[in-house]
Amino acid sequence: MTLKLVIVGGGSSYTPEIIEGIIRRHDSFPVTEIVLVDIEMGKKKLEIIGNLLLRMIEQANKSIKLTWTFDREKALENADFVSTQIRVGGLDARAKDERIPLSHGFIGQETNGAGGIFKAFRTIPVLMKLAEDVHRICPDAWIINFTNPAGIVTEALLKHSAHKKVIGVCNIPYNMRHSTAEMLDASPEDVKIEFVGMNHFVFGKKVYVKGMDRTSEVLRILVDGLDYSPANIVNLGWSKEFIDSIQLLPNPYHQYYFQTKDVLEKDLKAYEEHGIRAEVVQQLEESLFDIYKNPELREKPKELEKRGGAFYSEVACSLMDSIYNNKEDIQTVNTLNNGAISDLPDDCVIEVNCVITKHGPKPLTVGPLPHTVKGIIYQMKAFEELVIRASITGNYNDAYTALVMNPLITDEKRSKVMLDELLEAHKTYLPQFFNSRGN
């Protein structure tokens, strides 16, 4: 029996993490073949990663065939799972996503605001083509999407591609659960958080430890400055008034929306003094790949945890394991609403606790949106739909509308100036906008 995993974006610095997760679960999730796929521009990184993974597999004494290639269609033959972790345009594109909005006085962040919009514009057409290939070559395979903005990308694929076996994953709910467990001196396995919302805009509604409701205790501690932010976000803390009012656990990305002025001031100061996050990541990537080159290295190095997406293998690998074994356990993923949140459309993608089966995720009922955040979630979901529309149509007016309706922008004149500059900066990776009759 064979079990094949294809990792699209295999030259990513994160790949050792997912291989570590596969090795650790090999008894229950017996992968027999892994193929790393990347583009020729990433040849050097792909080879470094590939050789490190061969050493990791050999060290673990697992019978897993590992290869790497630029031929995606060949790689997809007989695949059971396809993991996506791509960055169209690389870190140079991310730097533009951060730097250009900051230069106009707006938040510059890779998955939120104008930067997140343009990451989606570049990414959705590429992954739509991947979904077409998967549906044609290995129609039974599950696409596990970790590519950001994960919720928007997942919704685009589920709504507009023929392939419906698509699930989005993110490490933020994982981080929130583990940090909550730490503050309550509990085991993460005993902590359950009821989530409501969307990717990077999800709230914790209830916290249970061994079935006991400890939400109030968590909210009290949160005011004292608990930090469950990933490495790429500096936590600014939350006021007592905010937590007492919304009675929900915000996630680290919410500071962009509810502490916009403070975050922008902090980011502008960092931008002027020592550059943007993308430049920090570029340096970190260089040092990571220097470490990966070491022929004596046979495991994932601790330094990888400094990357913002660290530990995502716990999410991605647990998900694949549960699908393969029909575990029917509960995990937090990005999938179609299908009535879980009663006042959102069934066909929109939300981040929600699901029972994971061999047929995919079955969302657990959340009920109506909390009244305190209902309006902003409606706005964010409508904004996401605008981004998806513009990504597919390549229409200038659709792109403009997506920017101007984003809560971090909402400036009808400066939106156009920023849109024009970002379109020009990313022209190479946005053919739909420059070949479209909509312009």
C-alpha positions as CSV (number, residue, x, y, z in Angstrom):
1,M,0.0,0.0,0.0
2,T,1.2,3.5,-0.9
3,L,0.5,6.8,0.8
4,K,1.9,9.8,-1.2
5,L,2.3,13.4,0.0
6,V,3.2,16.2,-2.4
7,I,4.5,19.5,-0.9
8,V,4.0,22.4,-3.2
9,G,6.5,25.1,-2.2
10,G,8.8,22.3,-1.0
11,G,11.9,24.6,-0.9
12,S,10.3,26.6,2.0
13,S,12.2,26.9,5.2
14,Y,9.1,25.5,6.9
15,T,9.4,22.1,5.2
16,P,11.6,20.4,7.8
17,E,8.8,21.1,10.3
18,I,6.2,19.2,8.2
19,I,8.7,16.3,7.7
20,E,9.3,16.2,11.4
21,G,5.6,15.9,11.9
22,I,5.3,13.1,9.3
23,I,8.2,11.2,10.9
24,R,6.7,11.5,14.4
25,R,3.3,10.1,13.2
26,H,4.6,7.5,10.9
27,D,3.1,4.6,12.8
28,S,-0.4,5.9,12.3
29,F,0.1,7.9,9.1
30,P,2.5,5.7,7.1
31,V,3.6,8.0,4.3
32,T,5.6,6.0,1.7
33,E,6.5,8.8,-0.7
34,I,7.0,12.5,-0.4
35,V,7.6,14.7,-3.4
36,L,8.8,18.3,-3.0
37,V,7.7,20.7,-5.8
38,D,9.0,24.2,-6.4
39,I,9.9,26.5,-9.2
40,E,13.3,26.7,-10.9
41,M,14.0,30.0,-9.3
42,G,14.1,28.2,-6.0
43,K,16.4,25.4,-7.1
44,K,19.2,26.1,-4.6
45,K,16.9,26.2,-1.6
46,L,15.0,23.1,-2.8
47,E,18.2,21.1,-3.0
48,I,19.4,22.2,0.4
49,I,16.0,21.3,1.9
50,G,15.8,18.0,0.0
51,N,19.2,16.9,1.3
52,L,18.4,17.8,4.9
53,L,15.1,15.9,4.7
54,L,16.9,12.8,3.4
55,R,19.2,13.0,6.4
56,M,16.2,13.4,8.7
57,I,14.4,10.4,7.2
58,E,17.6,8.3,7.4
59,Q,18.2,9.3,11.0
60,A,14.6,8.4,11.9
61,N,15.0,5.0,10.1
62,K,11.7,5.4,8.2
63,S,10.9,3.9,4.9
64,I,9.9,7.0,3.0
65,K,10.9,7.7,-0.5
66,L,11.8,11.4,-0.9
67,T,12.4,13.2,-4.2
68,W,12.1,16.8,-5.5
69,T,11.2,18.2,-8.9
70,F,10.0,21.2,-10.9
71,D,7.5,19.1,-12.8
72,R,4.3,19.6,-10.8
73,E,2.0,17.5,-13.0
74,K,4.3,14.5,-12.8
75,A,4.6,14.9,-9.0
76,L,0.8,14.9,-8.6
77,E,0.4,11.5,-10.1
78,N,-1.3,9.2,-7.5
79,A,-1.0,11.8,-4.7
80,D,-3.2,11.3,-1.7
81,F,-2.5,14.7,0.0
82,V,-1.2,17.9,-1.5
83,S,0.2,20.5,0.9
84,T,0.6,24.1,-0.3
85,Q,3.0,26.6,1.2
86,I,3.9,29.0,-1.6
87,R,4.9,32.6,-1.7
88,V,4.4,34.1,-5.1
89,G,7.2,36.6,-5.7
90,G,9.1,35.4,-2.7
91,L,10.2,37.5,0.2
92,D,11.0,40.4,-2.2
93,A,7.2,40.6,-2.9
94,R,6.5,40.5,0.8
95,A,8.8,43.4,1.4
96,K,6.9,45.5,-1.1
97,D,3.6,44.4,0.5
98,E,4.9,45.8,3.8
99,R,7.0,48.8,2.6
100,I,4.6,50.4,0.1
101,P,1.6,50.7,2.5
102,L,3.8,52.0,5.3
103,S,5.1,54.7,2.9
104,H,1.5,55.9,2.5
105,G,0.8,55.8,6.2
106,F,-1.1,52.5,6.3
107,I,-0.5,49.2,8.1
108,G,2.1,47.2,6.1
109,Q,1.6,43.5,6.9
110,E,1.8,40.4,4.8
111,T,-1.7,39.0,5.4
112,N,-3.7,42.1,6.6
113,G,-4.6,45.4,4.9
114,A,-3.2,46.2,1.5
115,G,-0.3,43.7,1.8
116,G,-2.6,40.9,2.5
117,I,-4.8,41.9,-0.4
118,F,-1.9,41.9,-2.9
119,K,-0.7,38.6,-1.5
120,A,-4.1,37.2,-2.3
121,F,-4.1,38.8,-5.8
122,R,-0.8,37.1,-6.6
123,T,-1.6,33.8,-5.0
124,I,-5.2,32.9,-5.9
125,P,-4.7,32.5,-9.7
126,V,-1.6,30.3,-9.1
127,L,-3.5,28.0,-6.6
128,M,-6.6,27.9,-8.8
129,K,-4.3,26.4,-11.5
130,L,-2.9,23.9,-9.0
131,A,-6.5,22.9,-8.0
132,E,-7.3,22.3,-11.6
133,D,-4.3,20.1,-12.0
134,V,-5.1,18.2,-8.8
135,H,-8.7,17.7,-9.9
136,R,-7.5,16.3,-13.3
137,I,-4.5,14.2,-12.1
138,C,-5.4,13.0,-8.6
139,P,-9.0,13.9,-8.0
140,D,-9.3,12.0,-4.7
141,A,-6.4,14.0,-3.1
142,W,-7.0,16.5,-0.3
143,I,-5.4,19.9,-0.7
144,I,-4.2,21.1,2.7
145,N,-3.6,24.8,2.2
146,F,-1.3,26.7,4.5
147,T,-0.6,29.5,2.0
148,N,-1.7,32.9,3.4
149,P,-4.1,34.6,3.5
150,A,-5.3,31.1,4.2
151,G,-9.0,31.7,4.7
152,I,-9.4,33.9,1.6
153,V,-7.4,31.4,-0.6
154,T,-9.4,28.4,0.7
155,E,-12.7,30.2,0.0
156,A,-11.5,31.1,-3.5
157,L,-10.6,27.5,-4.3
158,L,-13.8,26.0,-2.8
159,K,-16.1,28.5,-4.6
160,H,-14.4,28.8,-7.9
161,S,-12.4,25.7,-8.7
162,A,-13.7,22.2,-9.6
163,H,-11.8,20.6,-6.8
164,K,-13.8,20.6,-3.5
165,K,-11.5,18.6,-1.3
166,V,-9.7,21.7,0.1
167,I,-9.0,22.6,3.7
168,G,-7.2,25.6,5.1
169,V,-5.0,25.5,8.1
170,C,-3.4,28.1,10.4
171,N,-1.2,27.9,13.5
172,I,-3.0,30.8,15.3
173,P,-5.8,28.6,17.0
174,Y,-3.0,26.2,18.0
175,N,-1.0,29.0,19.5
176,M,-4.0,30.3,21.4
177,R,-4.9,26.9,22.8
178,H,-1.4,26.1,23.9
179,S,-0.8,29.5,25.5
180,T,-4.2,29.3,27.2
181,A,-3.2,25.9,28.6
182,E,0.1,27.4,29.9
183,M,-1.6,30.2,31.7
184,L,-4.1,27.8,33.3
185,D,-1.3,25.3,34.2
186,A,-3.2,22.7,32.1
187,S,-2.3,20.2,29.4
188,P,-3.0,21.5,25.9
189,E,-4.9,18.3,25.2
190,D,-7.3,19.1,28.0
191,V,-8.0,22.6,26.7
192,K,-10.8,23.3,24.2
193,I,-11.6,26.7,22.8
194,E,-14.8,27.4,20.9
195,F,-13.8,29.6,18.0
196,V,-16.0,32.0,16.0
197,G,-15.0,34.0,13.0
198,M,-12.5,33.7,10.1
199,N,-8.8,33.1,9.6
200,H,-6.7,35.8,11.2
201,F,-10.0,37.3,12.5
202,V,-11.1,34.5,14.8
203,F,-12.2,35.0,18.4
204,G,-12.3,32.5,21.3
205,K,-15.8,32.3,22.5
206,K,-15.5,29.8,25.3
207,V,-12.6,28.0,27.0
208,Y,-13.0,24.6,28.6
209,V,-10.5,22.6,30.6
210,K,-11.6,18.9,31.0
211,G,-15.2,20.1,30.2
212,M,-15.2,22.8,32.8
213,D,-15.9,26.4,31.7
214,R,-12.9,28.6,32.6
215,T,-13.6,31.5,30.2
216,S,-13.9,34.1,32.8
217,E,-10.6,33.2,34.4
218,V,-8.9,33.3,31.0
219,L,-10.3,36.8,30.2
220,R,-9.1,38.1,33.6
221,I,-5.6,36.8,32.9
222,L,-5.6,38.2,29.4
223,V,-6.0,41.7,30.7
224,D,-2.7,41.1,32.7
225,G,-0.8,40.9,29.4
226,L,-0.8,37.2,28.3
227,D,1.2,36.9,25.1
228,Y,0.1,34.2,22.7
229,S,1.5,36.0,19.6
230,P,3.6,34.2,17.0
231,A,7.1,35.4,16.3
232,N,6.1,37.8,13.6
233,I,3.7,39.9,15.8
234,V,4.7,41.9,18.8
235,N,1.9,41.8,21.4
236,L,0.8,45.2,22.7
237,G,-1.6,43.8,25.4
238,W,-5.3,44.5,25.7
239,S,-7.2,46.9,27.9
240,K,-9.6,45.8,30.7
241,E,-12.4,47.7,29.1
242,F,-12.0,46.0,25.7
243,I,-11.9,42.5,27.1
244,D,-14.7,43.2,29.6
245,S,-16.8,44.6,26.8
246,I,-16.4,42.0,24.1
247,Q,-16.2,39.0,26.5
248,L,-14.1,37.1,23.9
249,L,-10.5,36.1,23.4
250,P,-9.0,38.2,20.6
251,N,-6.3,36.6,18.5
252,P,-2.9,38.4,17.9
253,Y,-3.9,39.7,14.5
254,H,-6.8,41.7,16.0
255,Q,-4.4,44.3,17.3
256,Y,-4.2,45.6,13.6
257,Y,-7.9,46.3,13.7
258,F,-8.5,47.4,17.3
259,Q,-5.1,49.1,18.1
260,T,-4.5,50.4,14.6
261,K,-2.9,53.7,15.6
262,D,-0.5,52.2,18.1
263,V,0.5,49.4,15.8
264,L,1.1,51.8,12.9
265,E,3.2,54.1,15.1
266,K,5.3,51.1,16.2
267,D,5.7,49.7,12.7
268,L,6.6,53.1,11.2
269,K,9.2,53.6,13.9
270,A,10.7,50.1,13.2
271,Y,10.5,50.9,9.5
272,E,12.5,54.1,9.9
273,E,15.0,52.6,12.4
274,H,15.8,49.1,11.3
275,G,13.5,48.1,8.4
276,I,10.4,46.0,8.0
277,R,9.6,42.4,9.1
278,A,10.3,41.0,5.6
279,E,13.9,42.1,5.9
280,V,14.2,40.5,9.3
281,V,12.8,37.3,7.8
282,Q,15.2,37.5,4.9
283,Q,18.1,37.5,7.3
284,L,16.6,34.7,9.3
285,E,16.0,32.7,6.2
286,E,19.7,33.1,5.1
287,S,20.9,32.0,8.5
288,L,18.4,29.0,8.5
289,F,19.6,27.8,5.1
290,D,23.2,28.1,6.3
291,I,22.3,25.8,9.2
292,Y,20.3,23.5,6.9
293,K,23.5,23.0,4.7
294,N,25.4,21.4,7.6
295,P,25.8,17.8,6.5
296,E,25.8,16.8,10.2
297,L,22.3,18.2,10.8
298,R,19.7,15.5,10.9
299,E,16.8,17.1,12.7
300,K,14.7,20.3,12.5
301,P,16.8,23.1,14.2
302,K,15.4,25.1,17.1
303,E,16.1,28.3,15.1
304,L,13.1,27.5,12.9
305,E,10.8,28.4,15.8
306,K,11.7,32.1,15.3
307,R,9.6,32.1,12.1
308,G,6.1,33.3,12.5
309,G,4.5,30.1,11.1
310,A,6.4,27.8,13.4
311,F,4.6,24.6,14.7
312,Y,2.1,24.5,11.8
313,S,3.1,20.9,11.2
314,E,1.1,20.1,14.3
315,V,-1.9,21.4,12.5
316,A,-1.3,20.1,9.0
317,C,0.0,16.7,10.0
318,S,-2.6,16.1,12.6
319,L,-5.3,17.0,10.0
320,M,-3.9,14.6,7.4
321,D,-3.5,11.8,10.1
322,S,-7.1,12.2,11.2
323,I,-8.5,12.2,7.6
324,Y,-6.5,9.1,6.8
325,N,-7.6,7.3,9.9
326,N,-11.1,8.7,10.1
327,K,-10.4,9.7,13.7
328,E,-13.4,11.9,14.2
329,D,-11.5,14.1,16.6
330,I,-12.0,17.8,16.8
331,Q,-9.6,20.2,15.1
332,T,-9.8,23.9,14.1
333,V,-9.6,24.4,10.4
334,N,-10.8,26.7,7.6
335,T,-13.8,25.2,5.8
336,L,-17.3,26.0,4.4
337,N,-19.6,27.3,7.1
338,N,-22.5,25.0,6.2
339,G,-24.7,26.5,9.0
340,A,-22.1,26.4,11.8
341,I,-22.5,30.2,12.2
342,S,-26.2,30.8,11.6
343,D,-25.9,34.4,10.3
344,L,-23.2,33.8,7.7
345,P,-23.8,32.2,4.3
346,D,-23.3,28.5,4.1
347,D,-20.8,28.8,1.2
348,C,-18.4,31.2,2.9
349,V,-15.2,29.9,4.6
350,I,-14.9,30.3,8.4
351,E,-12.3,29.1,10.9
352,V,-14.1,26.7,13.1
353,N,-13.9,23.6,15.3
354,C,-14.7,20.5,13.2
355,V,-15.0,16.8,13.5
356,I,-12.4,15.4,11.2
357,T,-13.5,12.4,9.2
358,K,-12.3,10.5,6.1
359,H,-14.8,12.6,4.2
360,G,-13.3,15.9,5.5
361,P,-14.2,18.4,8.2
362,K,-17.7,18.5,9.7
363,P,-18.2,22.0,11.3
364,L,-19.5,22.1,14.9
365,T,-22.5,24.4,15.4
366,V,-21.4,27.8,16.8
367,G,-24.8,29.6,16.6
368,P,-25.2,33.3,15.8
369,L,-22.3,35.7,15.9
370,P,-21.7,37.4,19.2
371,H,-23.4,40.8,19.0
372,T,-20.3,42.7,20.0
373,V,-18.4,41.6,16.9
374,K,-21.2,40.8,14.5
375,G,-20.8,44.0,12.5
376,I,-17.0,43.8,12.0
377,I,-17.2,40.1,11.0
378,Y,-19.8,40.9,8.4
379,Q,-17.6,43.7,7.1
380,M,-14.5,41.4,7.0
381,K,-16.4,38.6,5.2
382,A,-17.8,41.0,2.6
383,F,-14.2,42.4,2.2
384,E,-12.8,38.9,1.6
385,E,-15.4,38.3,-1.1
386,L,-14.3,41.5,-2.8
387,V,-10.7,40.3,-2.7
388,I,-11.6,37.0,-4.3
389,R,-13.6,38.6,-7.0
390,A,-10.8,41.0,-7.9
391,S,-8.2,38.2,-7.9
392,I,-10.2,36.3,-10.4
393,T,-11.6,39.1,-12.7
394,G,-8.4,41.2,-12.8
395,N,-10.8,44.2,-12.9
396,Y,-9.3,47.5,-11.7
397,N,-12.5,48.7,-10.1
398,D,-12.9,45.4,-8.2
399,A,-9.4,45.8,-6.9
400,Y,-10.0,49.4,-5.9
401,T,-13.2,48.4,-4.1
402,A,-11.4,45.7,-2.1
403,L,-8.8,48.2,-0.9
404,V,-11.2,51.0,0.0
405,M,-13.6,48.6,1.9
406,N,-10.8,47.2,4.0
407,P,-11.1,48.4,7.6
408,L,-7.3,49.2,7.7
409,I,-7.6,51.5,4.7
410,T,-11.1,53.1,4.1
411,D,-9.7,56.1,2.3
412,E,-11.1,56.6,-1.2
413,K,-8.4,58.9,-2.6
414,R,-5.3,57.3,-1.1
415,S,-6.6,53.9,-1.9
416,K,-6.2,54.6,-5.6
417,V,-2.6,56.0,-5.2
418,M,-1.6,52.9,-3.2
419,L,-3.4,50.5,-5.5
420,D,-1.6,52.0,-8.5
421,E,1.8,51.8,-6.9
422,L,1.3,48.2,-5.7
423,L,0.0,47.1,-9.1
424,E,3.1,48.4,-10.8
425,A,5.4,47.0,-8.1
426,H,3.9,43.5,-8.5
427,K,3.2,43.7,-12.3
428,T,5.2,40.5,-13.1
429,Y,3.0,38.4,-10.8
430,L,-0.4,40.0,-11.7
431,P,-1.1,39.1,-15.3
432,Q,-4.9,39.1,-14.8
433,F,-4.9,42.8,-14.1
434,F,-2.7,43.7,-17.1
435,N,-4.3,41.3,-19.6
436,S,-7.8,42.0,-18.5
437,R,-10.3,43.9,-20.5
438,G,-11.7,45.3,-17.3
439,N,-8.8,47.8,-17.2
